[in-house]
């Protein structure tokens, strides 16, 4: 496996990540931000229409 230094799109830190031999998707986030994004995505079903703001 190869190691590559990336700049996280959320926090801006440069981190070294392990890449597999044939990656399907390029890494864009550090592990911490990636976990937070996954948690938010998993809880997306809990958002109700009443929680959203109107633009009016």
ChimeraX attribute file (.defattr): number of C-alpha atoms within 10 A of each C-alpha:
attribute: neighborCount
match mode: 1-to-1
recipient: residues
	/A:1	8
	/A:2	8
	/A:3	10
	/A:4	11
	/A:5	11
	/A:6	17
	/A:7	15
	/A:8	18
	/A:9	13
	/A:10	13
	/A:11	11
	/A:12	11
	/A:13	12
	/A:14	13
	/A:15	13
	/A:16	12
	/A:17	15
	/A:18	11
	/A:19	14
	/A:20	10
	/A:21	8
	/A:22	7
	/A:23	8
	/A:24	7
	/A:25	7
	/A:26	8
	/A:27	18
	/A:28	13
	/A:29	21
	/A:30	20
	/A:31	13
	/A:32	11
	/A:33	15
	/A:34	15
	/A:35	12
	/A:36	11
	/A:37	14
	/A:38	11
	/A:39	11
	/A:40	11
	/A:41	10
	/A:42	10
	/A:43	10
	/A:44	10
	/A:45	8
	/A:46	8
	/A:47	9
	/A:48	8
	/A:49	7
	/A:50	7
	/A:51	8
	/A:52	8
	/A:53	7
	/A:54	6
	/A:55	4
	/A:56	3
